[in-house]
């Protein structure tokens, strides 16, 4: 295998706040505690060490020991769990939903990145020990988002009525057909048998999706010391009692998040909240599923239940905290309450809603972690790599927008200059001269001049489009080849990492692929990793 790093085109993020964040611009600094650097990590580590108590560590280790009791994990992972008893051990964390068979490639990239980041910090900072953590969203109830996995030529779908329950609790009694469908979809390369064995040992002997997911991810990453955590535990919820109660009494998550959103919009006018806060930002887990809690004047309504007073709801929380579940906006605070975490790795949308929460963290006296953008990556097989080389274009051009790629290829093939920008600038300059004349004679002509300029610029733009379309027909074969490459990297218009599962790539390379990604994933947020499966 070989790889290269390509500079990320920040404009493709489509969000000014994220662009400024990656550039570590002072304009974005107000909405994070600090940007990622060795110095800032060290300072965060010192603060977190003092804020995270021995009692919190005790609960964390006890629950992890229970979770791993029947799991044959690595010595390195077990050692990392026990090291959490030391106040100098801190975590680097990422999280994701419980997609079947690990879901899209980006899930593995996120995990690889927290392992790589922890390794990097351990090599640079001697005073602390950093361990990688993967947080599984076992309480999420959106089954449709996790029930499908896509391979190159097939999709595997788990058809089930989840009854709106937390997905981690879903039983795997009738999962054999899904397993077989996945196996049948994997191309028969050297390591297919290995992958099938990992699938069987993880999913056929597990009662719940949470247990199966932990086993499967552990089988891929435990050699690197990854700790996986299922937070849907009563002991963890007991640590979060005050936050649950404050939400009932004061809607603290909603109030603080809305305050932070206003602060962001003062500097970034186009900012739209990634998650709009609810009146109450946690659910109740009932026999009928995970139910939303709604506020109605001084009462609280739980779907399918009666109305409650605040005292009645608080009594339920204190008696059975395990029945209550943070939503997507409250979950970050819950995570940082139960983990000695100093850095969170997330995708663009994740980081946007994390940035909505800085005030909420401050008002709860919980340290806001340093945020790090998830790296993107693309995997090329031999056939695709050859096609890219034959196209005469660099791989970086296939990662942007398709229209830009087509225009670039047309310009390289055509003897004509089909870019009319200079003509439009010349036309605009001529109209500027006409305006100067108009102002000296009769300003009433300005409106007519503006309308005429707009009309002629539009005419040039329409002509430009028609000429490009005609030229596309003249080079149809070459452009179809370009489109074919692009579609391989963006199946159905979706980035490869967000659509394809790792199964066929693992079948071809085995564990070597996982280890290679961990080794090569860049530390910098502004790089994209491109992996060629063959030298």
VMD Tcl script that draws the C-alpha trace (Angstrom):
set ca {
  {0.00 0.00 0.00}
  {0.98 3.61 -0.46}
  {-0.65 6.87 0.51}
  {-0.54 10.62 0.10}
  {-2.03 13.58 1.92}
  {-4.00 16.16 -0.04}
  {-4.80 19.62 1.22}
  {-8.46 19.96 2.13}
  {-10.47 22.50 0.13}
  {-12.10 24.37 3.01}
  {-14.71 25.96 0.74}
  {-16.29 22.51 0.31}
  {-17.27 22.56 3.99}
  {-19.79 25.24 3.12}
  {-19.53 26.83 6.55}
  {-17.52 29.92 7.50}
  {-17.29 29.01 11.18}
  {-15.76 25.61 10.39}
  {-13.32 27.19 7.93}
  {-12.15 29.66 10.59}
  {-11.96 26.83 13.12}
  {-9.64 24.73 10.93}
  {-7.49 27.80 10.23}
  {-7.40 28.42 14.01}
  {-8.62 31.93 13.31}
  {-9.21 34.19 16.30}
  {-12.75 34.77 15.03}
  {-13.62 31.14 15.87}
  {-11.69 31.03 19.15}
  {-14.61 32.41 21.17}
  {-16.64 29.25 20.58}
  {-14.02 26.71 21.65}
  {-11.82 26.57 24.71}
  {-8.59 26.23 22.76}
  {-7.37 25.00 19.41}
  {-5.46 21.72 19.11}
  {-1.77 22.11 19.96}
  {0.67 20.42 22.32}
  {0.68 23.43 24.63}
  {-3.10 23.68 24.76}
  {-3.49 19.93 25.29}
  {-1.04 20.09 28.19}
  {-2.94 22.97 29.81}
  {-6.26 21.19 29.30}
  {-4.80 18.04 30.78}
  {-3.72 19.82 33.96}
  {-7.19 21.33 34.38}
  {-9.05 18.10 33.66}
  {-6.87 16.20 36.10}
  {-7.97 18.57 38.85}
  {-11.64 18.65 37.86}
  {-12.19 14.92 37.33}
  {-12.58 13.30 40.74}
  {-11.40 9.96 42.12}
  {-15.05 8.96 42.57}
  {-15.74 9.58 38.88}
  {-12.75 7.44 37.96}
  {-13.89 4.67 40.28}
  {-17.35 4.51 38.68}
  {-15.85 4.59 35.19}
  {-13.45 1.71 35.83}
  {-16.07 -0.40 37.61}
  {-18.48 -0.08 34.69}
  {-15.81 -0.74 32.08}
  {-14.66 -3.82 33.97}
  {-18.25 -5.13 33.95}
  {-18.60 -4.38 30.26}
  {-15.35 -6.18 29.37}
  {-15.79 -9.07 31.82}
  {-16.88 -11.58 29.16}
  {-14.94 -10.07 26.27}
  {-11.62 -11.53 25.17}
  {-9.93 -8.22 24.47}
  {-6.23 -7.35 24.30}
  {-3.86 -6.83 27.18}
  {-3.27 -3.29 25.93}
  {-6.96 -2.40 26.18}
  {-7.27 -3.95 29.65}
  {-4.16 -2.10 30.73}
  {-5.58 1.18 29.41}
  {-8.77 0.61 31.38}
  {-6.86 0.03 34.60}
  {-4.63 3.04 33.92}
  {-7.72 5.25 34.21}
  {-7.40 4.91 37.99}
  {-4.34 7.18 37.69}
  {-5.22 10.88 37.69}
  {-2.59 11.42 34.98}
  {-4.47 9.21 32.50}
  {-6.83 11.10 30.22}
  {-8.80 10.22 27.12}
  {-9.08 11.21 23.47}
  {-12.61 10.36 22.36}
  {-14.81 9.98 19.34}
  {-18.29 8.52 19.03}
  {-20.80 7.20 16.55}
  {-24.05 5.32 16.13}
  {-24.22 1.53 16.26}
  {-24.25 0.95 12.50}
  {-24.38 -2.73 11.61}
  {-21.02 -4.20 10.56}
  {-19.38 -0.84 11.50}
  {-21.35 1.16 8.94}
  {-19.61 3.57 6.53}
  {-15.84 3.89 6.30}
  {-15.78 7.17 8.21}
  {-16.57 5.31 11.46}
  {-13.29 3.42 11.17}
  {-11.47 6.63 10.21}
  {-12.74 8.34 13.37}
  {-11.56 5.47 15.54}
  {-8.20 5.32 13.76}
  {-7.78 9.03 14.35}
  {-8.35 8.91 18.12}
  {-5.81 6.07 18.35}
  {-3.34 7.99 16.21}
  {-3.94 11.22 18.18}
  {-3.44 9.47 21.54}
  {-0.22 7.92 20.23}
  {0.95 11.32 19.00}
  {0.23 13.01 22.33}
  {1.98 10.24 24.26}
  {5.07 10.76 22.09}
  {5.06 14.51 22.73}
  {3.83 14.94 26.33}
  {5.56 13.01 29.11}
  {3.51 14.21 32.07}
  {0.28 12.46 31.07}
  {-0.93 9.19 29.59}
  {-3.57 9.39 26.84}
  {-5.90 6.52 25.94}
  {-8.24 6.29 22.92}
  {-11.97 5.90 23.58}
  {-14.86 5.07 21.25}
  {-18.29 6.09 22.56}
  {-21.12 4.03 21.09}
  {-24.46 5.84 20.87}
  {-26.38 2.90 22.29}
  {-29.27 5.06 23.52}
  {-30.08 6.51 20.12}
  {-33.45 5.36 18.80}
  {-33.13 6.25 15.10}
  {-33.01 2.70 13.76}
  {-33.23 3.68 10.08}
  {-29.86 5.43 10.29}
  {-28.03 2.28 11.37}
  {-29.94 -0.51 9.65}
  {-28.34 -0.33 6.20}
  {-24.78 -0.97 5.05}
  {-23.56 -0.33 1.50}
  {-20.97 -2.23 -0.48}
  {-19.85 -1.54 -4.05}
  {-22.63 -3.44 -5.79}
  {-25.11 -4.19 -3.06}
  {-26.85 -2.87 0.02}
  {-27.64 -4.97 3.07}
  {-30.75 -3.87 4.96}
  {-31.94 -5.03 8.36}
  {-35.74 -4.91 8.26}
  {-37.09 -4.69 11.78}
  {-39.64 -2.80 13.81}
  {-37.41 -1.37 16.51}
  {-40.41 0.06 18.39}
  {-38.45 3.31 18.90}
  {-36.31 1.63 21.55}
  {-32.63 2.45 22.20}
  {-30.80 0.62 19.43}
  {-28.20 -0.85 21.77}
  {-30.90 -2.90 23.46}
  {-32.24 -4.43 20.25}
  {-31.98 -8.23 20.37}
  {-30.31 -10.17 17.56}
  {-32.58 -13.22 17.65}
  {-33.35 -13.12 13.92}
  {-30.15 -11.55 12.64}
  {-28.77 -14.62 10.82}
  {-30.31 -13.62 7.48}
  {-28.69 -10.17 7.68}
  {-25.33 -11.75 8.47}
  {-25.59 -14.10 5.51}
  {-26.62 -11.29 3.18}
  {-23.56 -9.30 4.25}
  {-21.25 -12.28 3.75}
  {-22.71 -12.94 0.31}
  {-22.03 -9.32 -0.66}
  {-18.32 -9.42 0.19}
  {-15.96 -10.06 -2.72}
  {-13.97 -13.27 -2.24}
  {-10.45 -11.98 -1.66}
  {-7.70 -13.45 0.54}
  {-9.09 -12.28 3.90}
  {-12.83 -12.85 3.37}
  {-12.74 -15.89 5.67}
  {-11.11 -13.82 8.40}
  {-13.81 -11.15 8.13}
  {-16.57 -13.74 8.19}
  {-15.07 -15.26 11.33}
  {-15.01 -11.83 13.03}
  {-18.64 -11.30 12.04}
  {-19.72 -14.69 13.40}
  {-17.89 -14.34 16.70}
  {-19.30 -10.83 17.20}
  {-22.90 -11.07 16.01}
  {-24.04 -14.68 16.27}
  {-23.22 -15.08 19.97}
  {-24.46 -11.66 21.15}
  {-27.85 -10.97 22.63}
  {-27.94 -7.25 21.79}
  {-26.66 -4.90 19.12}
  {-24.60 -3.05 21.72}
  {-22.72 -6.19 22.76}
  {-22.18 -7.25 19.14}
  {-20.88 -3.81 18.15}
  {-18.44 -3.73 21.06}
  {-17.13 -7.18 20.13}
  {-16.77 -6.33 16.45}
  {-15.02 -2.98 16.91}
  {-12.83 -4.52 19.60}
  {-11.76 -7.30 17.22}
  {-10.48 -4.67 14.80}
  {-8.87 -2.18 17.17}
  {-8.07 -3.80 20.54}
  {-4.44 -4.44 19.56}
  {-4.09 -0.65 19.60}
  {-5.58 -0.30 23.09}
  {-8.97 1.14 22.11}
  {-11.50 1.41 24.95}
  {-15.14 1.16 23.86}
  {-17.80 2.52 26.18}
  {-21.53 1.92 26.36}
  {-22.82 4.76 28.52}
  {-26.35 3.44 29.00}
  {-25.68 2.44 32.60}
  {-27.40 3.40 35.84}
  {-24.12 4.25 37.59}
  {-23.24 6.79 34.88}
  {-26.72 8.33 34.99}
  {-26.38 8.77 38.76}
  {-23.38 11.01 38.13}
  {-25.61 13.16 35.94}
  {-28.53 13.62 38.32}
  {-28.00 17.35 38.86}
  {-27.90 18.04 35.13}
  {-31.12 16.10 34.56}
  {-32.85 17.98 37.38}
  {-31.58 21.39 36.25}
  {-32.98 20.71 32.82}
  {-36.42 20.13 34.33}
  {-36.26 23.15 36.62}
  {-34.48 25.66 34.39}
  {-34.20 24.27 30.83}
  {-30.48 24.90 31.19}
  {-29.37 23.19 27.99}
  {-31.91 25.11 25.92}
  {-31.18 28.47 27.56}
  {-27.40 28.16 27.40}
  {-27.39 26.75 23.88}
  {-29.63 29.51 22.56}
  {-27.38 32.08 24.21}
  {-24.34 30.55 22.53}
  {-26.11 30.41 19.15}
  {-26.79 34.17 19.38}
  {-23.13 34.80 20.16}
  {-22.04 32.79 17.13}
  {-24.56 34.52 14.85}
  {-23.27 37.91 15.93}
  {-19.97 37.07 14.21}
  {-21.17 34.55 11.61}
  {-24.40 35.88 10.12}
  {-24.96 32.80 7.97}
  {-24.62 30.35 10.89}
  {-27.53 27.97 11.26}
  {-27.73 25.76 14.36}
  {-26.89 22.16 13.62}
  {-29.32 21.10 16.35}
  {-32.16 23.24 17.63}
  {-32.55 22.83 21.39}
  {-35.78 21.44 22.80}
  {-37.48 22.63 25.97}
  {-36.24 19.43 27.63}
  {-33.15 17.88 26.07}
  {-33.41 14.34 27.31}
  {-35.77 11.42 26.81}
  {-37.44 8.86 29.02}
  {-36.83 5.20 28.20}
  {-40.09 3.28 28.65}
  {-41.39 -0.16 27.71}
  {-42.78 1.52 24.59}
  {-39.47 3.03 23.52}
  {-37.46 6.20 24.00}
  {-39.99 8.97 24.54}
  {-39.65 12.71 24.29}
  {-40.43 14.90 27.32}
  {-42.35 18.07 26.44}
  {-42.94 21.12 28.58}
  {-46.46 22.56 28.78}
  {-46.63 25.59 31.04}
  {-45.74 24.18 34.47}
  {-46.33 20.56 33.55}
  {-44.32 17.94 31.67}
  {-45.76 15.53 29.13}
  {-44.10 12.26 28.25}
  {-45.34 10.71 25.01}
  {-47.94 8.01 25.74}
  {-48.01 8.94 29.42}
  {-49.89 11.37 31.61}
  {-48.81 14.86 32.62}
  {-46.38 15.29 35.50}
  {-45.34 18.13 37.77}
  {-41.65 19.01 38.03}
  {-41.49 17.35 41.47}
  {-42.94 14.13 40.09}
  {-40.46 14.03 37.21}
  {-37.55 14.78 39.54}
  {-38.67 11.99 41.87}
  {-38.58 9.59 38.91}
  {-35.11 10.80 37.95}
  {-33.78 10.33 41.48}
  {-35.38 6.89 41.84}
  {-34.55 5.50 38.39}
  {-31.97 7.64 36.55}
  {-31.34 4.74 34.15}
  {-34.73 5.45 32.56}
  {-33.58 8.88 31.34}
  {-31.44 9.48 28.30}
  {-29.65 12.64 27.04}
  {-30.50 13.74 23.52}
  {-27.90 14.68 20.90}
  {-27.41 18.17 22.38}
  {-27.13 17.08 26.01}
  {-25.00 14.01 25.28}
  {-21.66 15.91 24.98}
  {-21.96 17.20 28.55}
  {-22.92 13.70 29.75}
  {-19.90 12.26 27.97}
  {-17.50 14.78 29.51}
  {-19.05 14.16 32.93}
  {-18.17 10.47 32.93}
  {-14.88 10.53 30.99}
  {-11.57 12.23 31.86}
  {-11.54 13.57 28.33}
  {-9.40 16.35 26.86}
  {-10.06 16.08 23.12}
  {-13.08 15.13 21.00}
  {-12.73 14.11 17.34}
  {-15.88 14.71 15.30}
  {-17.19 15.37 11.82}
  {-18.14 18.85 10.55}
  {-21.76 18.64 11.71}
  {-20.76 17.27 15.10}
  {-18.33 20.10 15.73}
  {-20.99 22.65 14.83}
  {-23.35 21.45 17.57}
  {-20.47 21.07 20.02}
  {-19.69 24.75 19.46}
  {-23.27 25.56 20.46}
  {-22.51 24.18 23.93}
  {-19.54 26.10 25.30}
  {-21.71 28.26 27.59}
  {-23.59 25.17 28.77}
  {-20.31 23.52 29.77}
  {-19.08 26.63 31.57}
  {-22.26 26.97 33.60}
  {-21.98 23.31 34.66}
  {-18.30 23.66 35.64}
  {-17.32 20.88 33.22}
  {-14.32 21.53 31.03}
  {-15.11 21.94 27.35}
  {-12.74 19.62 25.44}
  {-10.44 20.63 22.64}
  {-12.23 19.87 19.40}
  {-10.60 18.21 16.42}
  {-12.09 17.72 12.97}
  {-12.36 14.16 11.73}
  {-9.98 13.47 8.86}
  {-11.40 12.39 5.53}
  {-9.94 9.60 3.42}
  {-10.38 7.79 0.11}
  {-9.33 4.24 -0.76}
  {-8.32 3.39 -4.33}
  {-8.10 -0.12 -5.74}
  {-5.70 -0.93 -8.58}
  {-8.28 -0.48 -11.34}
  {-9.42 2.93 -10.08}
  {-5.86 4.12 -9.52}
  {-4.95 3.23 -13.12}
  {-7.99 5.08 -14.46}
  {-7.00 8.21 -12.54}
  {-3.46 8.05 -13.90}
  {-4.77 7.57 -17.44}
  {-7.09 10.58 -17.06}
  {-4.08 12.89 -16.80}
  {-5.58 14.62 -13.76}
  {-4.37 14.52 -10.15}
  {-6.52 12.78 -7.55}
  {-7.16 16.07 -5.75}
  {-9.41 17.24 -8.60}
  {-11.70 14.24 -8.12}
  {-12.38 15.18 -4.49}
  {-14.01 18.53 -5.28}
  {-17.16 19.34 -7.22}
  {-18.06 17.40 -10.38}
  {-18.81 20.55 -12.41}
  {-15.38 21.99 -11.61}
  {-13.78 18.67 -12.60}
  {-15.62 18.58 -15.95}
  {-14.72 22.21 -16.72}
  {-11.08 21.50 -15.90}
  {-11.02 18.51 -18.23}
  {-12.79 20.38 -21.04}
  {-10.27 23.22 -20.81}
  {-7.41 20.73 -21.01}
  {-8.92 19.02 -24.08}
  {-10.23 22.04 -25.97}
  {-8.31 24.55 -28.07}
  {-10.98 27.12 -27.25}
  {-11.06 29.46 -24.27}
  {-14.46 28.73 -22.81}
  {-14.02 30.85 -19.70}
  {-15.79 34.16 -20.27}
  {-14.76 35.79 -16.97}
  {-12.38 38.21 -18.71}
  {-15.06 39.17 -21.23}
  {-17.55 39.78 -18.41}
  {-14.99 41.96 -16.59}
  {-14.35 43.94 -19.77}
  {-18.08 44.43 -20.27}
  {-18.52 45.58 -16.65}
  {-15.64 48.05 -17.07}
  {-17.29 49.48 -20.18}
  {-20.53 49.99 -18.32}
  {-18.60 51.72 -15.51}
  {-17.35 54.21 -18.11}
  {-20.89 54.72 -19.37}
  {-22.04 55.42 -15.79}
  {-19.43 58.15 -15.45}
  {-20.77 59.78 -18.62}
  {-24.36 59.35 -17.44}
  {-23.66 60.99 -14.07}
  {-22.30 64.07 -15.87}
  {-25.30 64.32 -18.18}
  {-28.43 62.78 -16.69}
  {-28.40 60.42 -13.70}
  {-31.79 59.02 -14.65}
  {-30.01 56.79 -17.16}
  {-28.22 54.86 -14.33}
  {-31.12 52.47 -13.78}
  {-31.35 51.68 -17.48}
  {-27.59 51.11 -17.65}
  {-27.70 48.71 -14.68}
  {-30.52 46.74 -16.28}
  {-28.70 46.58 -19.61}
  {-25.47 45.43 -17.94}
  {-27.31 42.69 -16.09}
  {-28.98 41.58 -19.31}
  {-25.73 41.42 -21.28}
  {-23.80 39.65 -18.51}
  {-26.60 37.07 -18.42}
  {-26.37 36.70 -22.17}
  {-22.64 36.00 -21.96}
  {-23.17 33.50 -19.14}
  {-25.86 31.65 -21.12}
  {-23.62 31.58 -24.20}
  {-20.74 30.27 -22.11}
  {-22.89 27.42 -20.82}
  {-24.09 26.51 -24.33}
  {-20.57 26.47 -25.75}
  {-19.33 24.29 -22.88}
  {-22.23 21.90 -23.37}
  {-21.44 21.66 -27.08}
  {-17.77 21.08 -26.34}
  {-18.73 18.33 -23.87}
  {-20.37 16.44 -26.73}
  {-17.15 16.73 -28.74}
  {-15.24 15.00 -25.91}
  {-18.00 12.71 -24.63}
  {-15.83 9.59 -24.24}
  {-13.11 11.32 -22.21}
  {-15.66 13.06 -20.00}
  {-17.60 9.85 -19.37}
  {-14.37 8.28 -18.13}
  {-13.89 11.24 -15.79}
  {-17.47 10.93 -14.52}
  {-16.99 7.20 -13.96}
  {-13.95 7.84 -11.75}
  {-15.80 10.54 -9.86}
  {-18.79 8.28 -9.24}
  {-16.49 5.58 -7.85}
  {-15.23 8.08 -5.27}
  {-18.68 9.58 -4.69}
  {-21.20 6.75 -5.15}
  {-24.73 8.13 -5.61}
  {-23.26 11.60 -5.11}
  {-22.10 10.76 -1.58}
  {-18.46 10.80 -0.49}
  {-17.00 7.29 -0.42}
  {-16.32 7.49 3.33}
  {-19.95 8.33 4.08}
  {-21.40 5.61 1.86}
  {-19.20 2.53 1.49}
  {-18.54 -0.09 4.14}
  {-15.01 -1.38 4.66}
  {-15.88 -5.04 3.98}
  {-14.42 -5.52 0.49}
  {-11.30 -3.54 1.33}
  {-10.74 -5.67 4.43}
  {-11.36 -8.83 2.39}
  {-8.50 -7.73 0.14}
  {-5.98 -6.51 2.75}
  {-7.12 -7.82 6.14}
  {-5.98 -6.30 9.41}
  {-3.07 -4.67 7.58}
  {-5.51 -2.09 6.22}
  {-6.72 -1.07 9.69}
  {-3.17 -0.79 11.00}
  {-2.09 1.18 7.94}
  {-4.88 3.75 8.33}
  {-3.94 4.28 11.98}
  {-0.32 4.77 10.99}
  {-1.02 7.16 8.12}
  {-3.99 9.25 9.28}
  {-2.71 12.86 9.40}
  {-2.66 14.86 12.62}
  {-3.47 18.06 10.75}
  {-7.16 18.92 10.25}
  {-6.60 20.37 6.77}
  {-5.39 17.16 5.10}
  {-7.21 14.34 3.32}
  {-5.67 10.86 3.24}
  {-5.66 8.93 -0.05}
  {-4.73 5.24 0.15}
  {-3.75 3.10 -2.83}
  {-4.35 -0.55 -1.93}
  {-1.53 -1.71 -4.23}
  {1.96 -0.27 -4.61}
}
mol new
graphics top color blue
foreach p $ca { graphics top sphere $p radius 0.5 }
foreach p [lrange $ca 0 end-1] q [lrange $ca 1 end] { graphics top cylinder $p $q radius 0.2 }
display resetview
